[in-house]
Amino acid sequence: MHTYESDVVEWANEQAAFIRSGQFELLDLKHIADEIEDVGKSEQRELESRMVVLLAHLIKWQFQPTHRGVSWEVTVKTQRKNIDRRLQKTPSLKSTLNSPGSR
């Protein structure tokens, strides 16, 4: 058996195999719960990262009009589209946008 601390990828594959084969008594429930929570945190970090890029480019657009270019415009459109897609895929993330200090 692999341990969570020694190789998380092998551990995850092994845990999935235990679930698929019905060997529930072999599951590392504490670390599985931690990993499930981390998935949510990862989604939040992804949204936050996209929001930071979007806001930075919107600020540049507003305050550096002489530097405006197609690449900034493309970045703004891309980030908006990806943010919208992320929020549609994971609607619960919307609440993090309205909560100061939600991290």
N, C-alpha and C positions, 0 to 999 in steps of 0.2 A: 504494500500500500504506500502511496505517495503522501507526503504531508503538505499542508497548505504553505508552510514556511519554506520548504525546500524547493518546490517547483509548482507554482500556482497553476500553470497551464496543464501539466500532467495531472495535478490534483483535480482540476475542473473536469477534465476528460474522464477521469476515474469516477468522480461523483455522478456525472451524467450517465455513465455506464451502469452504476449501481441503481440509479433511478429507473433506467430503461429495463433492467433485468429484475426489478422488484426487490432488490436487496437493501431495503430501507434501513435495516439495522446497522449497516456499514456507513451510513451517511454522516458526514461531519456537519451537523446542523448549525452549530455556532458560526462556522466560517461561511456556510452557504447563506445564512441570514445576512452576514456582513457583506457578502458579494452582491446580494440582491439590493441592499441599501446603496451600495456603491454604484450600481447601474443608474439609479435615480440621481445621484450626485453627479455622475458623468454627464447625464442629459442636461442638468442645470449648468454645468461648466461649459458645455457646448453652446447652449443658448447665450450664456454670459459672454463668451468669447465673440460670438457673432454680433451681439449687441455693441460690444466695445469697438469692433472694427467699423460697424455702421455709424456709430456716433462720432468716432474720430473723423471719418470721411465727411460726414455732414458738417462738422465744425470747420474742417479745412475748406469745404465748399463755400461756407458762409463767409469766413474770415480771410480767405486767400483767393479772391476771385481771379486774380491774374494767373494763378496756377491751375485753374480748372482744366480738366482734360477728359478725354473719353475714358481713360482707365479709372478715374474716380467715379465717373457716372456708372460704369459697368460694375464696379465694386459695390456701390450703393444699391443698385438694382439686384445684384446677386445676393447680397446679404439680406435684403428685404425678402426676397423670394425664399431663401433658405430659412430665415426666421419664421416666416409664415408656414412653411412646410413642417418645420420642427414643432410649432404650436398646434398644427392640425394633427400631427402624429401623436403628440403627447399633450393633450389639452390641460392637464393639471399644472403644466409649467406656467400657464397664464397667471396663476395666483402669485408666482414668484416675482412677476413683473410689477405687481402692485404692492408688494410687501417690503418696506425699507428694512434693511438688515436681515433679509430672509436666508442668508447663508448659514 
